Amino acid sequence: MNRRNALKILTTGAAVSLAGCSGDGVTGDTTTSPESTPATETETHTEATTPAETEREVDGTTSETETETETETETPSDPDRIARENDDAEVFQTATVTDAPDEIRAGETISVTGEITAEISAAGGNIVYGAIGAPSGDLYGLAEMSGSGSGTVTVSATIPADADGPVVWTFIPATSESAARSQFASEADAGRYESGELAVALGSVAGGETETETETPSDPDRITRENDDGRTFQTATVTDAPDEVRAGTTVNVTGEVSAEISAAGGNIVYGAVGTPTGDLFGLARMPGSGSGTVTVSATIPADADGPVIWTFVPATSESAARSQFASEADAGRYESGELAIDLGSVAGTETETETPSGSDQIARENDDGDVFQTATVTDAPDDVRAGETVSVTGEITAEISAAGGNIVYGAVGTPSGDLYGLAEMPGSGSGTVTVSATIPADADGPVVWTFIPATSESAARSQFASEADAGRYESGELAITLGTVE
């Protein structure tokens, strides 16, 4: 037998081995001619984890296969290649991780790069997403690969502050982001990530040993909002706040909000400062949507007492945010700390102002009992004398957006209804107004200051008389005492 026939027999033998029980192979013993050619030697290189050598004899010839691979990648431990099969059990795409951090910590953002290879031409047009999450189905990050079929994709994922356990990477061929998210959840439910069948292990979250150095108040726990399915869609924490909260002062509180799922990326967000029981001291809309920072400027009332908290509220408008704050407060979700970060308790009222004694803040409420404007006196003489002219300055704050357009008058007079001075505040809603009032020579008794939202001076005069008749200045409900005429 010549060399060509010997090679033919070798090829036929290999076909029997690969085809298994197909019935198409050659069976039985094969005899060879004494004139068979010397051994034929072939050398191939395939992917394997360790070099290996195998020998097989066919008709007195020997075939040697040598496999060698030397891969050096910056991958985490256990960077096994994962493969996806079609309905015919044919591998159509494979992937592995080529770059990932050495360890994963709760509350940090990691970046992981995976390499995808289309194994059959039909997979060349596949849209591919890289995904990072927990084997149980929590999705921390998702990114679409540039191009299709084969390539690399880098996923940036923020590990939740309360994360615990393994974190995995996978790739998902899907026609849209929503389809990829759905497939991730479905495969997680089926245990295909838990088993490692379709997931590359990145490692386990390193205990909650996060060392953060921020200018935050004590107890700056992260708060989480969930949707109707119990999935976390946004989280937030306070990144800057004063060390203490004092009555009668204005505080600035900054919170950082993170959208955990893509559906939350378009959420309008408001930061809010108030009391767990529902008093709202300040509200501000976050620039942008979904994720970002928001700074709330909040004036703590002079008579405030007890804890002050911060929260974030996803809402379509300021009025909706105010309504949600009140609703959640009523449900005790701030009192329990479930949706609130404690800024501290109001430190006793140690205010130093150039105001007369008894200068408590006064508040006006609308028909629903909502406080829409508050005010206090910021400058007044130490005593009030008959026959003299006094100058009194008051500061007015609009507490709800509906009060932002109110025309406001400052008024000085007696609790019984004598009006000594009236002045319109420049601007509307919030601001300061200074009233110049001449105390009559025959005046006797207390003198008060108030503010009046009214559409005209005559309406303000009429309201002053009406509220005086109702005893609202006598009781101090709507009046700040400037002193008593000597």
C-alpha positions as CSV (number, residue, x, y, z in Angstrom):
1,M,0.0,0.0,0.0
2,N,1.3,3.4,-0.9
3,R,1.4,6.6,1.2
4,R,-1.8,8.0,-0.2
5,N,-3.8,4.9,0.8
6,A,-2.3,5.0,4.4
7,L,-3.5,8.6,4.8
8,K,-6.9,7.6,3.5
9,I,-7.2,5.0,6.2
10,L,-6.1,7.5,8.9
11,T,-8.8,9.9,7.8
12,T,-11.5,7.3,7.8
13,G,-10.5,6.3,11.4
14,A,-10.9,9.8,12.6
15,A,-14.3,10.0,11.0
16,V,-15.5,6.9,13.0
17,S,-14.2,8.5,16.2
18,L,-16.1,11.8,15.7
19,A,-19.3,10.5,14.2
20,G,-19.8,8.1,17.0
21,C,-22.6,5.6,16.2
22,S,-23.7,7.3,13.0
23,G,-23.2,4.1,11.0
24,D,-21.3,5.8,8.3
25,G,-17.8,4.8,9.5
26,V,-15.6,1.9,8.6
27,T,-15.8,-1.1,11.0
28,G,-13.8,-4.3,11.5
29,D,-10.0,-5.0,11.4
30,T,-7.8,-3.5,8.8
31,T,-4.8,-5.2,7.5
32,T,-1.8,-3.4,6.0
33,S,0.7,-4.2,3.4
34,P,4.3,-4.9,4.5
35,E,5.1,-2.0,2.2
36,S,3.3,0.6,4.1
37,T,5.0,4.0,4.3
38,P,6.8,5.3,7.4
39,A,4.7,7.0,10.1
40,T,3.0,10.2,9.2
41,E,3.3,13.0,11.8
42,T,1.0,16.0,12.0
43,E,1.1,18.9,14.5
44,T,-1.8,21.0,15.5
45,H,-2.4,23.8,18.0
46,T,-5.7,24.1,19.8
47,E,-7.0,26.0,22.9
48,A,-6.5,24.1,26.1
49,T,-5.4,24.9,29.6
50,T,-2.3,22.7,29.7
51,P,0.0,21.2,27.1
52,A,-0.8,17.5,26.3
53,E,0.4,14.8,23.9
54,T,-1.6,11.9,22.6
55,E,-0.6,8.9,20.4
56,R,-2.7,6.6,18.3
57,E,-1.7,3.7,16.1
58,V,-3.5,3.0,12.8
59,D,-2.0,0.4,10.4
60,G,1.4,0.7,12.1
61,T,1.4,4.5,11.7
62,T,1.5,7.0,14.6
63,S,-0.4,10.3,14.8
64,E,0.8,12.8,17.4
65,T,-1.2,15.8,18.5
66,E,0.4,18.5,20.6
67,T,-1.7,21.3,22.1
68,E,-0.2,24.4,23.6
69,T,-1.9,27.6,24.9
70,E,-0.4,30.5,26.7
71,T,-3.0,33.0,27.8
72,E,-2.2,36.0,30.0
73,T,-5.2,38.1,30.8
74,E,-6.0,40.5,33.6
75,T,-9.1,38.5,34.6
76,P,-10.5,37.8,38.0
77,S,-10.2,34.3,39.4
78,D,-12.3,31.7,37.6
79,P,-12.4,33.4,34.2
80,D,-14.0,30.4,32.5
81,R,-15.3,30.9,29.0
82,I,-19.0,30.8,28.8
83,A,-20.9,29.6,25.7
84,R,-24.4,30.1,24.4
85,E,-26.1,27.4,22.3
86,N,-29.0,27.6,19.9
87,D,-32.0,25.3,19.9
88,D,-29.9,22.7,18.0
89,A,-27.4,22.7,20.9
90,E,-24.9,24.4,18.5
91,V,-22.5,26.9,20.2
92,F,-23.1,30.2,18.4
93,Q,-21.3,32.7,20.7
94,T,-18.6,32.4,23.5
95,A,-17.2,35.0,25.8
96,T,-14.8,35.6,28.7
97,V,-13.8,38.4,31.0
98,T,-10.6,40.2,30.0
99,D,-10.4,42.9,32.6
100,A,-12.0,43.2,36.1
101,P,-11.0,44.6,39.5
102,D,-9.2,42.3,42.0
103,E,-12.0,42.8,44.6
104,I,-15.5,44.1,44.7
105,R,-16.7,46.4,47.5
106,A,-20.2,47.4,48.5
107,G,-21.0,51.0,47.5
108,E,-18.3,51.2,44.9
109,T,-18.5,51.4,41.1
110,I,-16.6,48.8,39.1
111,S,-15.7,48.4,35.4
112,V,-15.6,45.0,33.8
113,T,-14.6,44.2,30.1
114,G,-15.7,41.1,28.4
115,E,-14.7,39.7,25.0
116,I,-17.4,38.0,22.8
117,T,-16.7,35.8,19.8
118,A,-19.3,34.7,17.2
119,E,-18.6,31.0,16.6
120,I,-21.0,30.7,13.6
121,S,-21.8,33.1,10.8
122,A,-25.5,33.3,11.9
123,A,-24.4,35.0,15.1
124,G,-22.4,37.7,13.4
125,G,-25.4,40.1,13.5
126,N,-26.3,39.5,17.1
127,I,-26.7,42.6,19.3
128,V,-24.9,41.8,22.6
129,Y,-25.1,43.2,26.1
130,G,-22.6,42.8,28.9
131,A,-24.2,42.4,32.3
132,I,-23.0,42.5,35.9
133,G,-25.2,41.4,38.8
134,A,-25.9,38.8,41.4
135,P,-26.6,35.2,40.4
136,S,-30.0,35.5,42.1
137,G,-31.1,38.2,39.6
138,D,-30.1,41.6,41.0
139,L,-28.8,43.6,38.0
140,Y,-26.1,46.2,38.8
141,G,-25.0,47.2,35.4
142,L,-25.8,46.7,31.7
143,A,-24.1,47.9,28.5
144,E,-24.5,47.3,24.8
145,M,-21.5,46.2,22.8
146,S,-20.4,48.4,20.0
147,G,-20.8,46.5,16.8
148,S,-22.4,43.0,16.7
149,G,-21.5,39.4,16.9
150,S,-17.9,39.7,18.0
151,G,-16.2,42.4,20.0
152,T,-15.6,43.7,23.5
153,V,-18.0,45.4,25.9
154,T,-17.3,47.3,29.1
155,V,-19.9,47.5,31.8
156,S,-19.8,50.1,34.6
157,A,-21.7,48.8,37.6
158,T,-22.4,50.4,41.0
159,I,-22.5,47.7,43.7
160,P,-25.3,48.6,46.3
161,A,-24.1,49.6,49.8
162,D,-26.1,46.6,51.2
163,A,-24.8,44.1,48.6
164,D,-23.6,40.7,49.9
165,G,-22.4,37.6,48.2
166,P,-21.2,36.7,44.7
167,V,-21.1,39.0,41.7
168,V,-21.1,37.6,38.2
169,W,-20.6,38.8,34.6
170,T,-22.5,37.4,31.6
171,F,-23.3,38.4,28.0
172,I,-26.8,38.4,26.6
173,P,-27.7,38.5,22.9
174,A,-30.9,40.5,22.8
175,T,-32.7,43.0,20.5
176,S,-33.1,45.7,23.1
177,E,-32.1,46.7,26.6
178,S,-35.5,45.8,28.0
179,A,-35.2,42.4,26.4
180,A,-31.7,41.9,27.9
181,R,-33.0,42.9,31.3
182,S,-35.9,40.4,31.0
183,Q,-33.5,37.6,29.9
184,F,-31.1,38.3,32.7
185,A,-34.0,37.9,35.2
186,S,-35.3,34.8,33.5
187,E,-31.9,33.1,33.4
188,A,-31.2,34.0,37.0
189,D,-34.6,32.5,38.0
190,A,-33.6,29.3,36.1
191,G,-30.4,29.1,38.1
192,R,-28.1,29.4,35.1
193,Y,-25.9,32.0,36.8
194,E,-25.9,30.3,40.1
195,S,-24.6,27.1,38.5
196,G,-21.9,29.0,36.6
197,E,-23.3,27.7,33.3
198,L,-23.8,31.1,31.9
199,A,-21.8,33.3,34.3
200,V,-18.2,34.3,35.0
201,A,-17.6,34.8,38.7
202,L,-16.1,38.2,39.5
203,G,-15.8,37.5,43.2
204,S,-17.8,38.1,46.3
205,V,-18.6,41.5,47.7
206,A,-15.9,42.3,50.3
207,G,-17.8,42.8,53.6
208,G,-19.4,46.1,54.3
209,E,-16.0,47.6,55.3
210,T,-16.5,50.7,53.3
211,E,-14.3,53.5,54.6
212,T,-16.0,56.7,53.5
213,E,-14.9,60.1,54.7
214,T,-17.7,62.6,54.1
215,E,-19.0,65.7,55.8
216,T,-22.2,64.0,56.6
217,P,-24.3,64.1,59.8
218,S,-24.2,61.0,62.0
219,D,-26.2,58.0,60.8
220,P,-25.9,58.8,57.0
221,D,-27.4,55.5,56.0
222,R,-28.3,55.0,52.4
223,I,-32.1,55.0,51.8
224,T,-33.7,53.0,49.1
225,R,-36.9,53.3,47.0
226,E,-38.5,50.3,45.5
227,N,-41.1,49.9,42.7
228,D,-44.3,47.9,43.0
229,D,-42.3,44.7,42.2
230,G,-40.1,45.2,45.2
231,R,-37.1,46.1,42.9
232,T,-34.8,48.9,44.0
233,F,-35.0,51.7,41.4
234,Q,-33.2,54.5,43.2
235,T,-30.9,54.9,46.2
236,A,-29.6,58.0,47.9
237,T,-27.5,59.3,50.8
238,V,-26.5,62.7,52.3
239,T,-23.0,63.9,51.3
240,D,-23.0,67.3,53.0
241,A,-24.9,68.7,55.9
242,P,-24.2,70.9,59.0
243,D,-22.9,69.3,62.2
244,E,-25.9,70.6,64.0
245,V,-29.3,72.0,63.2
246,R,-30.5,75.1,65.1
247,A,-33.9,76.7,65.3
248,G,-34.2,79.9,63.3
249,T,-31.3,79.2,61.0
250,T,-31.0,78.2,57.4
251,V,-29.2,74.9,56.6
252,N,-27.9,73.6,53.3
253,V,-28.1,69.8,52.8
254,T,-26.8,68.0,49.7
255,G,-27.9,64.5,48.8
256,E,-26.6,62.2,46.1
257,V,-29.2,60.1,44.2
258,S,-28.4,57.0,42.1
259,A,-30.7,55.4,39.6
260,E,-30.3,51.6,40.0
261,I,-32.3,50.5,36.9
262,S,-32.7,52.2,33.5
263,A,-36.4,52.8,34.1
264,A,-35.5,55.3,36.8
265,G,-33.1,57.2,34.6
266,G,-35.8,59.7,33.6
267,N,-37.2,60.3,37.1
268,I,-37.5,63.9,38.2
269,V,-36.2,64.0,41.8
270,Y,-36.7,66.4,44.7
271,G,-34.6,66.6,47.8
272,A,-36.6,67.5,51.0
273,V,-35.7,68.6,54.5
274,G,-38.3,68.5,57.2
275,T,-39.6,66.6,60.3
276,P,-40.5,62.9,60.4
277,T,-44.1,64.0,61.2
278,G,-44.5,65.9,58.0
279,D,-43.4,69.5,58.5
280,L,-41.6,70.5,55.3
281,F,-38.8,73.1,55.8
282,G,-37.2,73.0,52.3
283,L,-37.7,71.4,48.9
284,A,-35.5,71.5,45.8
285,R,-35.5,69.9,42.4
286,M,-32.4,68.0,41.3
287,P,-30.8,69.2,38.1
288,G,-31.1,66.5,35.4
289,S,-32.9,63.3,36.2
290,G,-32.4,59.8,37.5
291,S,-28.9,60.2,39.1
292,G,-27.2,63.3,40.4
293,T,-26.9,65.6,43.4
294,V,-29.5,68.0,44.9
295,T,-28.9,70.8,47.5
296,V,-31.8,71.9,49.6
297,S,-31.8,75.2,51.5
298,A,-34.1,74.9,54.4
299,T,-35.1,77.4,57.1
300,I,-35.6,75.8,60.5
301,P,-38.5,77.6,62.2
302,A,-37.7,79.4,65.4
303,D,-40.1,77.2,67.4
304,A,-38.9,74.0,65.8
305,D,-38.2,71.1,68.2
306,G,-37.2,67.5,67.6
307,P,-35.5,65.6,64.8
308,V,-34.9,66.9,61.3
309,I,-34.6,64.6,58.4
310,W,-33.6,64.5,54.7
311,T,-35.2,62.4,52.0
312,F,-35.5,62.3,48.2
313,V,-38.8,62.1,46.4
314,P,-39.3,61.1,42.8
315,A,-42.3,63.1,41.6
316,T,-43.5,64.8,38.4
317,S,-44.0,68.2,40.0
318,E,-43.3,70.2,43.1
319,S,-46.9,69.9,44.3
320,A,-46.7,66.1,43.8
321,A,-43.5,66.0,45.8
322,R,-45.0,68.0,48.6
323,S,-48.1,65.7,48.6
324,Q,-45.9,62.6,48.6
325,F,-43.8,63.9,51.5
326,A,-46.9,64.5,53.6
327,S,-48.3,61.1,52.7
328,E,-45.1,59.2,53.5
329,A,-44.8,61.1,56.8
330,D,-48.4,60.1,57.7
331,A,-47.5,56.5,57.0
332,G,-44.6,56.7,59.4
333,R,-42.0,56.0,56.8
334,Y,-39.8,58.8,58.0
335,E,-40.3,58.2,61.6
336,S,-39.1,54.6,61.2
337,G,-36.1,55.8,59.2
338,E,-37.1,53.6,56.3
339,L,-37.1,56.5,53.9
340,A,-35.3,59.2,55.9
341,I,-31.7,60.2,56.8
342,D,-31.4,61.8,60.2
343,L,-29.8,65.2,60.2
344,G,-30.0,65.6,63.9
345,S,-32.3,67.2,66.4
346,V,-33.0,70.9,66.6
347,A,-30.5,72.5,69.1
348,G,-32.3,74.7,71.5
349,T,-33.3,78.2,70.4
350,E,-30.2,80.3,70.9
351,T,-30.9,82.9,68.3
352,E,-29.1,86.3,68.5
353,T,-31.1,88.8,66.5
354,E,-31.7,92.6,66.8
355,T,-35.4,91.9,67.4
356,P,-37.5,92.8,70.4
357,S,-38.4,90.1,72.9
358,G,-41.4,87.9,72.0
359,S,-40.3,87.9,68.3
360,D,-41.6,84.4,67.6
361,Q,-42.1,83.4,64.0
362,I,-45.7,83.7,62.7
363,A,-47.3,81.5,60.1
364,R,-50.2,81.9,57.8
365,E,-52.2,78.8,56.6
366,N,-54.5,78.3,53.7
367,D,-58.0,76.7,53.8
368,D,-56.4,73.2,53.9
369,G,-54.4,74.0,56.9
370,D,-51.1,74.1,54.9
371,V,-48.6,76.7,56.0
372,F,-48.0,78.8,52.9
373,Q,-46.0,81.7,54.3
374,T,-44.0,82.4,57.5
375,A,-42.4,85.6,58.8
376,T,-40.4,87.0,61.6
377,V,-39.0,90.5,62.6
378,T,-35.3,90.9,61.9
379,D,-34.8,94.5,62.9
380,A,-36.8,96.7,65.4
381,P,-36.1,99.4,68.1
382,D,-35.4,98.2,71.7
383,D,-38.4,100.1,72.9
384,V,-41.4,101.9,71.4
385,R,-42.2,105.4,72.6
386,A,-45.3,107.5,72.1
387,G,-44.9,110.3,69.5
388,E,-41.9,108.7,67.9
389,T,-41.5,107.1,64.5
390,V,-40.2,103.5,64.4
391,S,-38.8,101.5,61.6
392,V,-39.4,97.7,61.7
393,T,-38.1,95.2,59.2
394,G,-39.7,91.8,58.7
395,E,-38.6,88.8,56.7
396,I,-41.2,86.7,54.8
397,T,-40.7,83.2,53.4
398,A,-43.0,81.4,50.9
399,E,-43.3,77.8,52.1
400,I,-45.1,76.5,49.1
401,S,-44.9,77.4,45.4
402,A,-48.4,78.6,45.3
403,A,-47.4,81.5,47.7
404,G,-44.6,82.6,45.4
405,G,-46.8,85.1,43.7
406,N,-48.4,86.6,46.8
407,I,-48.3,90.4,47.3
408,V,-47.3,91.0,50.9
409,Y,-47.7,94.0,53.2
410,G,-45.9,94.6,56.5
411,A,-48.0,96.3,59.2
412,V,-47.4,97.9,62.6
413,G,-50.3,98.7,64.9
414,T,-52.1,97.6,68.1
415,P,-53.7,94.2,68.7
416,S,-57.1,96.0,69.0
417,G,-56.9,97.2,65.4
418,D,-55.2,100.7,65.3
419,L,-52.9,100.7,62.3
420,Y,-49.8,102.9,62.6
421,G,-47.9,102.0,59.5
422,L,-48.3,99.8,56.3
423,A,-45.8,99.0,53.5
424,E,-45.7,96.8,50.5
425,M,-42.9,94.3,50.2
426,P,-40.8,94.6,47.0
427,G,-41.2,91.5,44.9
428,S,-43.6,88.8,45.9
429,G,-43.8,85.6,48.0
430,S,-40.5,85.8,49.9
431,G,-38.4,88.8,50.8
432,T,-38.1,91.6,53.4
433,V,-40.3,94.6,54.0
434,T,-39.6,97.7,56.2
435,V,-42.5,99.6,57.7
436,S,-42.1,103.1,59.0
437,A,-44.7,103.8,61.6
438,T,-45.5,106.9,63.8
439,I,-46.7,106.0,67.2
440,P,-49.5,108.5,68.3
441,A,-48.7,110.8,71.2
442,D,-51.7,109.4,73.1
443,A,-50.8,105.7,72.4
444,D,-50.9,103.3,75.3
445,G,-50.3,99.6,75.5
446,P,-48.7,96.9,73.2
447,V,-47.6,97.5,69.7
448,V,-47.4,94.6,67.2
449,W,-46.1,93.7,63.7
450,T,-47.7,91.4,61.2
451,F,-47.6,90.6,57.5
452,I,-50.6,90.4,55.3
453,P,-50.9,88.8,51.9
454,A,-53.4,91.0,50.0
455,T,-54.1,92.2,46.4
456,S,-54.1,95.9,47.3
457,E,-53.4,98.3,50.1
458,S,-57.1,98.8,50.9
459,A,-57.5,95.0,51.1
460,A,-54.6,94.8,53.5
461,R,-56.1,97.5,55.7
462,S,-59.4,95.8,55.7
463,Q,-57.8,92.4,56.6
464,F,-55.8,94.0,59.4
465,A,-59.0,95.4,61.0
466,S,-60.8,92.0,60.5
467,E,-58.1,89.9,62.1
468,A,-57.8,92.4,65.0
469,D,-61.6,92.1,65.6
470,A,-61.2,88.3,65.6
471,G,-58.5,88.6,68.4
472,R,-55.8,87.0,66.2
473,Y,-53.3,89.7,67.1
474,E,-54.3,89.8,70.8
475,S,-53.6,86.1,71.1
476,G,-50.2,86.5,69.4
477,E,-51.4,83.9,66.7
478,L,-50.6,86.3,63.9
479,A,-48.6,89.1,65.6
480,I,-45.1,89.7,66.8
481,T,-44.9,92.0,69.9
482,L,-42.6,94.9,69.4
483,G,-43.0,96.2,72.9
484,T,-45.4,98.4,75.0
485,V,-45.7,102.1,74.7
486,E,-44.4,103.8,77.9
